[in-house]
Amino acid sequence: MSKLNSRRNWIGLATFALFALFPLFADLANQEYYVTFLTRVLIIGLAAIGLNIALGYAGMVSFGHSLYIGVGAYTVAIISDSGISNAALHLGVALCAGAAISLVVGLVCLRTTGVAFIMITLAFAQMFYYVVVGLKQYGGDDGMSLPSRSTFGAINLENNNVFYYLCLTTVTFAVLGVYRMSMSRFGSVIRGCKLNERRMAALGFATLRYKLLAYVISAEVCVVAGFLLANLAKFSSPSYLQWSMSGELIVMVVLGGMGTVLGPLLGAICLLFLEEVLANFGLPLPFGVSSFIQSHWMLLIGLFIVIIGLRVQHGLASFINRGKQDA
């Protein structure tokens, strides 16, 4: 087990070291676009890490976590539209709004299980989506532009490299937080609820409270991701709240490995890099293969996910854990 933990730690450190050095290589190659792309990978990976707390650890299949990405993004946009650019205010209001909404949604959803839980989370996300589309003063279905990125004291977030390192730092703290959570009493209880909630209740644990707290924490991580996503693009779109965004996050969590620390981030990296490579495939292959790949890249990604699902039981993280679930 010590060798397994050591290998996991080294792979994790190597992954974050590569992320930390990437902007230097991008600057040397004069390819600033890839810094922006990798920033987006980190932000979506952060959202997947958040969903994994509810899905992977607590066993709550939520199709509504796009709602919290939208809350984070639109809070930034609406407050910025009022002429206030302070990042602390943006994030503070977004987290408060996300906590209030997730508390209400969680109390409703956690009264149910299975398909009913999935459908209610989906319904809440779609309700908020149509609310945002109806807000014509804030762009409606066209979305809403930000005049500038949030201001963070003396830190210049308009610099793409600085913003990249802010996102990397946030993801690092999220990964460390999930690791500590997984080793704590709280993490053990929510994993126990996933396996057998009745037994955990019989042991004296207030399972509803534990699951509700897991759901709220999961939502809050997605709110932070929405805050960063809006700042990255300087734009908030209603598409952030669509159920398809939640679906993509679920795919990333499952692809990377549910209930693992690094799995969701690995899933996001793999899926988004694969999309980028296939959608912009430029190698001159014979018999129109290149054109086929560019036109049908979503089909190829679907086949890849099917193969991983059939051949790798615990997702990509199992290559690190040798098929064992991360603690």
C-alpha positions as YAML, in Angstrom:
chain: A
units: angstrom
residues:
- id: 1
  name: MET
  ca: [0.00, 0.00, 0.00]
- id: 2
  name: SER
  ca: [2.88, 2.38, 0.78]
- id: 3
  name: LYS
  ca: [4.31, 1.78, -2.70]
- id: 4
  name: LEU
  ca: [0.88, 2.47, -4.20]
- id: 5
  name: ASN
  ca: [0.57, 5.73, -2.25]
- id: 6
  name: SER
  ca: [4.10, 6.72, -3.20]
- id: 7
  name: ARG
  ca: [3.42, 6.14, -6.90]
- id: 8
  name: ARG
  ca: [0.16, 8.09, -6.68]
- id: 9
  name: ASN
  ca: [1.94, 10.98, -4.99]
- id: 10
  name: TRP
  ca: [4.70, 11.09, -7.58]
- id: 11
  name: ILE
  ca: [2.25, 10.97, -10.48]
- id: 12
  name: GLY
  ca: [0.19, 13.72, -8.90]
- id: 13
  name: LEU
  ca: [3.25, 15.89, -8.31]
- id: 14
  name: ALA
  ca: [4.48, 15.28, -11.87]
- id: 15
  name: THR
  ca: [1.06, 16.25, -13.28]
- id: 16
  name: PHE
  ca: [0.95, 19.54, -11.38]
- id: 17
  name: ALA
  ca: [4.62, 20.26, -12.18]
- id: 18
  name: LEU
  ca: [3.83, 19.94, -15.90]
- id: 19
  name: PHE
  ca: [0.86, 22.29, -15.46]
- id: 20
  name: ALA
  ca: [3.07, 24.77, -13.61]
- id: 21
  name: LEU
  ca: [5.74, 24.76, -16.34]
- id: 22
  name: PHE
  ca: [3.37, 24.81, -19.31]
- id: 23
  name: PRO
  ca: [3.05, 28.63, -19.69]
- id: 24
  name: LEU
  ca: [6.85, 28.88, -19.93]
- id: 25
  name: PHE
  ca: [6.91, 26.43, -22.84]
- id: 26
  name: ALA
  ca: [3.92, 28.17, -24.46]
- id: 27
  name: ASP
  ca: [5.70, 31.54, -24.25]
- id: 28
  name: LEU
  ca: [8.86, 30.08, -25.78]
- id: 29
  name: ALA
  ca: [6.80, 28.61, -28.63]
- id: 30
  name: ASN
  ca: [4.75, 31.84, -28.95]
- id: 31
  name: GLN
  ca: [1.53, 29.84, -28.56]
- id: 32
  name: GLU
  ca: [-0.57, 31.84, -26.07]
- id: 33
  name: TYR
  ca: [-3.75, 30.09, -27.25]
- id: 34
  name: TYR
  ca: [-2.72, 26.91, -25.47]
- id: 35
  name: VAL
  ca: [-2.44, 28.75, -22.14]
- id: 36
  name: THR
  ca: [-6.07, 29.82, -22.56]
- id: 37
  name: PHE
  ca: [-7.06, 26.29, -23.57]
- id: 38
  name: LEU
  ca: [-5.32, 24.71, -20.61]
- id: 39
  name: THR
  ca: [-6.90, 27.29, -18.29]
- id: 40
  name: ARG
  ca: [-10.29, 26.12, -19.53]
- id: 41
  name: VAL
  ca: [-9.23, 22.50, -18.91]
- id: 42
  name: LEU
  ca: [-8.36, 23.39, -15.30]
- id: 43
  name: ILE
  ca: [-11.67, 25.19, -14.76]
- id: 44
  name: ILE
  ca: [-13.80, 22.38, -16.19]
- id: 45
  name: GLY
  ca: [-11.65, 19.93, -14.24]
- id: 46
  name: LEU
  ca: [-12.46, 21.91, -11.07]
- id: 47
  name: ALA
  ca: [-16.19, 21.58, -11.81]
- id: 48
  name: ALA
  ca: [-15.72, 17.82, -12.32]
- id: 49
  name: ILE
  ca: [-13.89, 17.61, -8.97]
- id: 50
  name: GLY
  ca: [-16.89, 19.32, -7.38]
- id: 51
  name: LEU
  ca: [-19.40, 16.96, -8.97]
- id: 52
  name: ASN
  ca: [-17.29, 13.98, -7.89]
- id: 53
  name: ILE
  ca: [-17.94, 14.83, -4.23]
- id: 54
  name: ALA
  ca: [-21.66, 14.28, -4.79]
- id: 55
  name: LEU
  ca: [-21.45, 11.58, -7.46]
- id: 56
  name: GLY
  ca: [-18.31, 9.62, -6.71]
- id: 57
  name: TYR
  ca: [-18.22, 9.78, -2.91]
- id: 58
  name: ALA
  ca: [-21.87, 10.18, -1.91]
- id: 59
  name: GLY
  ca: [-23.49, 8.34, -4.85]
- id: 60
  name: MET
  ca: [-25.80, 11.21, -5.85]
- id: 61
  name: VAL
  ca: [-26.23, 11.25, -9.64]
- id: 62
  name: SER
  ca: [-26.89, 14.92, -10.32]
- id: 63
  name: PHE
  ca: [-27.78, 16.29, -13.75]
- id: 64
  name: GLY
  ca: [-28.16, 19.75, -12.24]
- id: 65
  name: HIS
  ca: [-24.65, 20.85, -11.33]
- id: 66
  name: SER
  ca: [-24.53, 23.06, -14.42]
- id: 67
  name: LEU
  ca: [-26.91, 25.27, -12.42]
- id: 68
  name: TYR
  ca: [-24.11, 26.15, -9.99]
- id: 69
  name: ILE
  ca: [-21.64, 26.88, -12.78]
- id: 70
  name: GLY
  ca: [-24.24, 29.29, -14.12]
- id: 71
  name: VAL
  ca: [-24.74, 30.88, -10.70]
- id: 72
  name: GLY
  ca: [-21.01, 31.60, -10.45]
- id: 73
  name: ALA
  ca: [-20.77, 32.93, -14.00]
- id: 74
  name: TYR
  ca: [-23.87, 35.15, -13.92]
- id: 75
  name: THR
  ca: [-23.06, 36.58, -10.50]
- id: 76
  name: VAL
  ca: [-19.80, 37.90, -11.92]
- id: 77
  name: ALA
  ca: [-21.52, 39.24, -15.04]
- id: 78
  name: ILE
  ca: [-24.42, 40.96, -13.28]
- id: 79
  name: ILE
  ca: [-22.29, 42.61, -10.60]
- id: 80
  name: SER
  ca: [-19.70, 43.67, -13.20]
- id: 81
  name: ASP
  ca: [-22.51, 45.21, -15.24]
- id: 82
  name: SER
  ca: [-23.17, 47.46, -12.23]
- id: 83
  name: GLY
  ca: [-19.62, 48.76, -12.42]
- id: 84
  name: ILE
  ca: [-18.22, 46.69, -9.52]
- id: 85
  name: SER
  ca: [-15.19, 44.59, -10.45]
- id: 86
  name: ASN
  ca: [-13.98, 43.44, -7.01]
- id: 87
  name: ALA
  ca: [-13.23, 39.70, -7.16]
- id: 88
  name: ALA
  ca: [-13.83, 39.13, -3.44]
- id: 89
  name: LEU
  ca: [-17.33, 40.61, -3.73]
- id: 90
  name: HIS
  ca: [-18.06, 38.62, -6.90]
- id: 91
  name: LEU
  ca: [-16.96, 35.35, -5.35]
- id: 92
  name: GLY
  ca: [-18.54, 36.06, -1.96]
- id: 93
  name: VAL
  ca: [-21.97, 36.83, -3.45]
- id: 94
  name: ALA
  ca: [-21.70, 33.83, -5.82]
- id: 95
  name: LEU
  ca: [-20.86, 31.45, -2.96]
- id: 96
  name: CYS
  ca: [-23.70, 32.79, -0.82]
- id: 97
  name: ALA
  ca: [-26.17, 32.45, -3.69]
- id: 98
  name: GLY
  ca: [-24.86, 28.98, -4.52]
- id: 99
  name: ALA
  ca: [-25.12, 27.87, -0.88]
- id: 100
  name: ALA
  ca: [-28.71, 29.11, -0.58]
- id: 101
  name: ILE
  ca: [-29.83, 27.52, -3.86]
- id: 102
  name: SER
  ca: [-28.03, 24.21, -3.28]
- id: 103
  name: LEU
  ca: [-29.45, 24.00, 0.25]
- id: 104
  name: VAL
  ca: [-33.01, 24.33, -1.05]
- id: 105
  name: VAL
  ca: [-32.44, 22.05, -4.05]
- id: 106
  name: GLY
  ca: [-30.65, 19.50, -1.86]
- id: 107
  name: LEU
  ca: [-33.44, 19.41, 0.73]
- id: 108
  name: VAL
  ca: [-35.95, 18.72, -2.03]
- id: 109
  name: CYS
  ca: [-33.87, 16.23, -4.01]
- id: 110
  name: LEU
  ca: [-32.57, 14.21, -1.08]
- id: 111
  name: ARG
  ca: [-36.12, 13.25, -0.13]
- id: 112
  name: THR
  ca: [-35.97, 11.01, -3.19]
- id: 113
  name: THR
  ca: [-33.55, 8.47, -4.66]
- id: 114
  name: GLY
  ca: [-32.69, 6.92, -8.00]
- id: 115
  name: VAL
  ca: [-34.33, 8.24, -11.15]
- id: 116
  name: ALA
  ca: [-36.49, 10.72, -9.20]
- id: 117
  name: PHE
  ca: [-33.35, 12.37, -7.78]
- id: 118
  name: ILE
  ca: [-31.83, 12.64, -11.26]
- id: 119
  name: MET
  ca: [-34.99, 14.13, -12.76]
- id: 120
  name: ILE
  ca: [-35.46, 16.70, -9.99]
- id: 121
  name: THR
  ca: [-31.87, 17.96, -10.24]
- id: 122
  name: LEU
  ca: [-32.31, 18.17, -14.02]
- id: 123
  name: ALA
  ca: [-35.61, 20.05, -13.59]
- id: 124
  name: PHE
  ca: [-34.06, 22.66, -11.29]
- id: 125
  name: ALA
  ca: [-31.20, 23.28, -13.71]
- id: 126
  name: GLN
  ca: [-33.58, 23.70, -16.63]
- id: 127
  name: MET
  ca: [-35.82, 26.04, -14.63]
- id: 128
  name: PHE
  ca: [-32.91, 28.34, -13.88]
- id: 129
  name: TYR
  ca: [-31.78, 28.07, -17.52]
- id: 130
  name: TYR
  ca: [-35.13, 29.42, -18.72]
- id: 131
  name: VAL
  ca: [-35.07, 32.12, -16.04]
- id: 132
  name: VAL
  ca: [-31.69, 33.32, -17.35]
- id: 133
  name: VAL
  ca: [-32.88, 33.17, -20.98]
- id: 134
  name: GLY
  ca: [-35.82, 35.36, -19.98]
- id: 135
  name: LEU
  ca: [-33.62, 38.05, -18.43]
- id: 136
  name: LYS
  ca: [-33.44, 40.26, -21.52]
- id: 137
  name: GLN
  ca: [-31.78, 43.08, -19.59]
- id: 138
  name: TYR
  ca: [-28.87, 40.70, -19.00]
- id: 139
  name: GLY
  ca: [-28.54, 39.41, -22.55]
- id: 140
  name: GLY
  ca: [-31.22, 36.73, -22.57]
- id: 141
  name: ASP
  ca: [-30.28, 33.78, -24.77]
- id: 142
  name: ASP
  ca: [-27.42, 35.78, -26.31]
- id: 143
  name: GLY
  ca: [-25.48, 35.75, -23.07]
- id: 144
  name: MET
  ca: [-23.74, 38.62, -21.35]
- id: 145
  name: SER
  ca: [-20.29, 40.12, -21.84]
- id: 146
  name: LEU
  ca: [-18.02, 41.26, -19.01]
- id: 147
  name: PRO
  ca: [-16.28, 44.63, -19.40]
- id: 148
  name: SER
  ca: [-13.13, 43.16, -17.83]
- id: 149
  name: ARG
  ca: [-11.97, 40.40, -15.55]
- id: 150
  name: SER
  ca: [-12.54, 40.70, -11.82]
- id: 151
  name: THR
  ca: [-9.94, 42.73, -9.96]
- id: 152
  name: PHE
  ca: [-7.97, 40.89, -7.31]
- id: 153
  name: GLY
  ca: [-5.97, 43.51, -5.44]
- id: 154
  name: ALA
  ca: [-2.57, 44.10, -6.99]
- id: 155
  name: ILE
  ca: [-2.82, 40.87, -9.02]
- id: 156
  name: ASN
  ca: [-3.45, 41.58, -12.70]
- id: 157
  name: LEU
  ca: [-5.93, 38.93, -13.84]
- id: 158
  name: GLU
  ca: [-6.01, 40.46, -17.32]
- id: 159
  name: ASN
  ca: [-2.64, 38.76, -17.83]
- id: 160
  name: ASN
  ca: [-3.46, 35.27, -19.12]
- id: 161
  name: ASN
  ca: [-0.47, 33.65, -17.39]
- id: 162
  name: VAL
  ca: [-1.40, 35.19, -14.04]
- id: 163
  name: PHE
  ca: [-5.00, 34.06, -14.43]
- id: 164
  name: TYR
  ca: [-3.76, 30.57, -15.41]
- id: 165
  name: TYR
  ca: [-1.74, 30.28, -12.19]
- id: 166
  name: LEU
  ca: [-4.74, 31.46, -10.16]
- id: 167
  name: CYS
  ca: [-6.80, 28.64, -11.67]
- id: 168
  name: LEU
  ca: [-3.99, 26.12, -11.12]
- id: 169
  name: THR
  ca: [-3.69, 27.19, -7.47]
- id: 170
  name: THR
  ca: [-7.46, 26.85, -7.01]
- id: 171
  name: VAL
  ca: [-7.47, 23.34, -8.52]
- id: 172
  name: THR
  ca: [-4.50, 22.35, -6.35]
- id: 173
  name: PHE
  ca: [-6.32, 23.41, -3.18]
- id: 174
  name: ALA
  ca: [-9.46, 21.60, -4.39]
- id: 175
  name: VAL
  ca: [-7.54, 18.35, -4.94]
- id: 176
  name: LEU
  ca: [-5.86, 18.62, -1.54]
- id: 177
  name: GLY
  ca: [-9.23, 19.39, 0.05]
- id: 178
  name: VAL
  ca: [-10.86, 16.34, -1.52]
- id: 179
  name: TYR
  ca: [-7.93, 14.19, -0.40]
- id: 180
  name: ARG
  ca: [-8.29, 15.38, 3.19]
- id: 181
  name: MET
  ca: [-12.04, 14.89, 2.99]
- id: 182
  name: SER
  ca: [-11.62, 11.33, 1.71]
- id: 183
  name: MET
  ca: [-9.44, 10.50, 4.73]
- id: 184
  name: SER
  ca: [-11.79, 12.11, 7.26]
- id: 185
  name: ARG
  ca: [-14.78, 10.84, 9.23]
- id: 186
  name: PHE
  ca: [-17.05, 12.89, 6.96]
- id: 187
  name: GLY
  ca: [-15.65, 11.17, 3.86]
- id: 188
  name: SER
  ca: [-16.09, 7.74, 5.42]
- id: 189
  name: VAL
  ca: [-19.71, 8.49, 6.32]
- id: 190
  name: ILE
  ca: [-20.75, 9.71, 2.87]
- id: 191
  name: ARG
  ca: [-19.03, 6.71, 1.25]
- id: 192
  name: GLY
  ca: [-20.93, 4.53, 3.70]
- id: 193
  name: CYS
  ca: [-24.19, 6.25, 2.71]
- id: 194
  name: LYS
  ca: [-23.39, 5.47, -0.92]
- id: 195
  name: LEU
  ca: [-22.94, 1.77, -0.12]
- id: 196
  name: ASN
  ca: [-25.75, 1.28, 2.41]
- id: 197
  name: GLU
  ca: [-27.57, 4.29, 3.79]
- id: 198
  name: ARG
  ca: [-29.88, 2.27, 6.02]
- id: 199
  name: ARG
  ca: [-26.95, 0.66, 7.78]
- id: 200
  name: MET
  ca: [-25.30, 4.04, 8.36]
- id: 201
  name: ALA
  ca: [-28.57, 5.38, 9.80]
- id: 202
  name: ALA
  ca: [-28.82, 2.33, 12.07]
- id: 203
  name: LEU
  ca: [-25.31, 3.12, 13.34]
- id: 204
  name: GLY
  ca: [-26.62, 6.51, 14.48]
- id: 205
  name: PHE
  ca: [-25.42, 8.82, 11.71]
- id: 206
  name: ALA
  ca: [-27.72, 11.61, 10.50]
- id: 207
  name: THR
  ca: [-27.37, 10.53, 6.88]
- id: 208
  name: LEU
  ca: [-29.54, 13.31, 5.44]
- id: 209
  name: ARG
  ca: [-27.35, 15.98, 7.03]
- id: 210
  name: TYR
  ca: [-24.15, 14.37, 5.80]
- id: 211
  name: LYS
  ca: [-25.48, 13.96, 2.26]
- id: 212
  name: LEU
  ca: [-26.88, 17.50, 2.22]
- id: 213
  name: LEU
  ca: [-23.51, 18.90, 3.32]
- id: 214
  name: ALA
  ca: [-21.75, 16.86, 0.62]
- id: 215
  name: TYR
  ca: [-24.20, 18.20, -1.96]
- id: 216
  name: VAL
  ca: [-23.70, 21.83, -0.86]
- id: 217
  name: ILE
  ca: [-19.88, 21.51, -0.85]
- id: 218
  name: SER
  ca: [-20.05, 19.91, -4.29]
- id: 219
  name: ALA
  ca: [-22.20, 22.78, -5.57]
- id: 220
  name: GLU
  ca: [-19.92, 25.43, -4.09]
- id: 221
  name: VAL
  ca: [-16.89, 24.04, -5.93]
- id: 222
  name: CYS
  ca: [-18.89, 24.32, -9.17]
- id: 223
  name: VAL
  ca: [-19.80, 27.92, -8.27]
- id: 224
  name: VAL
  ca: [-16.08, 28.74, -8.04]
- id: 225
  name: ALA
  ca: [-15.59, 27.05, -11.43]
- id: 226
  name: GLY
  ca: [-18.37, 29.21, -12.90]
- id: 227
  name: PHE
  ca: [-16.76, 32.34, -11.44]
- id: 228
  name: LEU
  ca: [-13.45, 31.43, -13.12]
- id: 229
  name: LEU
  ca: [-15.11, 30.40, -16.39]
- id: 230
  name: ALA
  ca: [-16.87, 33.74, -16.77]
- id: 231
  name: ASN
  ca: [-13.61, 35.57, -16.10]
- id: 232
  name: LEU
  ca: [-11.71, 33.42, -18.58]
- id: 233
  name: ALA
  ca: [-14.04, 34.15, -21.48]
- id: 234
  name: LYS
  ca: [-15.21, 37.56, -20.19]
- id: 235
  name: PHE
  ca: [-18.63, 36.21, -21.05]
- id: 236
  name: SER
  ca: [-21.54, 34.42, -19.35]
- id: 237
  name: SER
  ca: [-23.71, 32.18, -21.48]
- id: 238
  name: PRO
  ca: [-27.01, 30.43, -20.72]
- id: 239
  name: SER
  ca: [-25.39, 27.29, -22.17]
- id: 240
  name: TYR
  ca: [-23.45, 27.00, -18.90]
- id: 241
  name: LEU
  ca: [-26.75, 26.06, -17.22]
- id: 242
  name: GLN
  ca: [-27.92, 23.50, -19.79]
- id: 243
  name: TRP
  ca: [-28.20, 19.87, -18.74]
- id: 244
  name: SER
  ca: [-25.64, 18.94, -21.41]
- id: 245
  name: MET
  ca: [-22.94, 20.67, -19.34]
- id: 246
  name: SER
  ca: [-23.87, 18.46, -16.38]
- id: 247
  name: GLY
  ca: [-23.76, 15.45, -18.69]
- id: 248
  name: GLU
  ca: [-20.24, 16.30, -19.82]
- id: 249
  name: LEU
  ca: [-19.10, 16.63, -16.21]
- id: 250
  name: ILE
  ca: [-20.59, 13.22, -15.39]
- id: 251
  name: VAL
  ca: [-18.71, 11.70, -18.35]
- id: 252
  name: MET
  ca: [-15.46, 13.25, -17.10]
- id: 253
  name: VAL
  ca: [-15.97, 11.92, -13.58]
- id: 254
  name: VAL
  ca: [-16.81, 8.42, -14.81]
- id: 255
  name: LEU
  ca: [-14.02, 8.46, -17.40]
- id: 256
  name: GLY
  ca: [-11.43, 9.54, -14.85]
- id: 257
  name: GLY
  ca: [-12.69, 7.40, -11.99]
- id: 258
  name: MET
  ca: [-15.58, 8.03, -9.60]
- id: 259
  name: GLY
  ca: [-14.67, 8.40, -5.97]
- id: 260
  name: THR
  ca: [-10.98, 9.04, -6.66]
- id: 261
  name: VAL
  ca: [-9.01, 12.19, -5.90]
- id: 262
  name: LEU
  ca: [-7.33, 12.80, -9.26]
- id: 263
  name: GLY
  ca: [-9.82, 10.92, -11.44]
- id: 264
  name: PRO
  ca: [-12.15, 13.84, -12.37]
- id: 265
  name: LEU
  ca: [-9.20, 16.05, -13.31]
- id: 266
  name: LEU
  ca: [-7.69, 13.24, -15.41]
- id: 267
  name: GLY
  ca: [-11.07, 12.73, -17.10]
- id: 268
  name: ALA
  ca: [-11.37, 16.42, -17.93]
- id: 269
  name: ILE
  ca: [-7.82, 16.57, -19.29]
- id: 270
  name: CYS
  ca: [-8.30, 13.47, -21.42]
- id: 271
  name: LEU
  ca: [-11.72, 14.41, -22.82]
- id: 272
  name: LEU
  ca: [-10.96, 18.06, -23.59]
- id: 273
  name: PHE
  ca: [-7.56, 17.30, -25.12]
- id: 274
  name: LEU
  ca: [-9.13, 14.58, -27.25]
- id: 275
  name: GLU
  ca: [-11.83, 17.00, -28.42]
- id: 276
  name: GLU
  ca: [-9.20, 19.62, -29.29]
- id: 277
  name: VAL
  ca: [-7.00, 17.19, -31.23]
- id: 278
  name: LEU
  ca: [-9.78, 15.48, -33.17]
- id: 279
  name: ALA
  ca: [-11.79, 18.63, -33.97]
- id: 280
  name: ASN
  ca: [-8.66, 20.30, -35.37]
- id: 281
  name: PHE
  ca: [-7.06, 17.18, -36.81]
- id: 282
  name: GLY
  ca: [-4.63, 18.27, -39.50]
- id: 283
  name: LEU
  ca: [-2.40, 15.31, -40.34]
- id: 284
  name: PRO
  ca: [-2.50, 14.54, -44.10]
- id: 285
  name: LEU
  ca: [-3.89, 11.00, -44.03]
- id: 286
  name: PRO
  ca: [-4.98, 9.21, -47.26]
- id: 287
  name: PHE
  ca: [-8.50, 8.20, -48.38]
- id: 288
  name: GLY
  ca: [-10.13, 11.22, -46.73]
- id: 289
  name: VAL
  ca: [-9.41, 9.97, -43.21]
- id: 290
  name: SER
  ca: [-8.45, 13.44, -41.95]
- id: 291
  name: SER
  ca: [-11.71, 14.94, -43.25]
- id: 292
  name: PHE
  ca: [-13.71, 12.10, -41.68]
- id: 293
  name: ILE
  ca: [-12.04, 12.65, -38.30]
- id: 294
  name: GLN
  ca: [-12.72, 16.39, -38.38]
- id: 295
  name: SER
  ca: [-16.35, 15.87, -39.38]
- id: 296
  name: HIS
  ca: [-17.12, 12.99, -37.02]
- id: 297
  name: TRP
  ca: [-14.89, 13.65, -34.02]
- id: 298
  name: MET
  ca: [-17.79, 13.31, -31.60]
- id: 299
  name: LEU
  ca: [-18.42, 9.79, -32.87]
- id: 300
  name: LEU
  ca: [-14.79, 8.88, -32.24]
- id: 301
  name: ILE
  ca: [-14.91, 10.33, -28.72]
- id: 302
  name: GLY
  ca: [-18.05, 8.31, -28.05]
- id: 303
  name: LEU
  ca: [-16.29, 5.12, -29.16]
- id: 304
  name: PHE
  ca: [-13.32, 5.98, -26.95]
- id: 305
  name: ILE
  ca: [-15.59, 6.44, -23.90]
- id: 306
  name: VAL
  ca: [-17.34, 3.14, -24.62]
- id: 307
  name: ILE
  ca: [-14.01, 1.31, -24.84]
- id: 308
  name: ILE
  ca: [-12.75, 2.85, -21.58]
- id: 309
  name: GLY
  ca: [-16.06, 2.00, -19.89]
- id: 310
  name: LEU
  ca: [-15.86, -1.63, -21.01]
- id: 311
  name: ARG
  ca: [-12.16, -2.24, -20.47]
- id: 312
  name: VAL
  ca: [-11.27, -0.05, -17.48]
- id: 313
  name: GLN
  ca: [-13.61, -0.65, -14.56]
- id: 314
  name: HIS
  ca: [-12.58, 2.27, -12.36]
- id: 315
  name: GLY
  ca: [-11.69, 4.80, -15.04]
- id: 316
  name: LEU
  ca: [-8.31, 6.26, -15.92]
- id: 317
  name: ALA
  ca: [-7.34, 6.56, -12.25]
- id: 318
  name: SER
  ca: [-7.14, 2.75, -12.11]
- id: 319
  name: PHE
  ca: [-3.90, 2.98, -14.09]
- id: 320
  name: ILE
  ca: [-2.50, 4.77, -11.05]
- id: 321
  name: ASN
  ca: [-4.32, 2.72, -8.42]
- id: 322
  name: ARG
  ca: [-4.01, -0.68, -10.14]
- id: 323
  name: GLY
  ca: [-7.78, -1.13, -10.09]
- id: 324
  name: LYS
  ca: [-8.18, -0.07, -6.45]
- id: 325
  name: GLN
  ca: [-10.37, 2.80, -5.46]
- id: 326
  name: ASP
  ca: [-8.54, 5.79, -4.05]
- id: 327
  name: ALA
  ca: [-9.01, 6.31, -0.33]
...
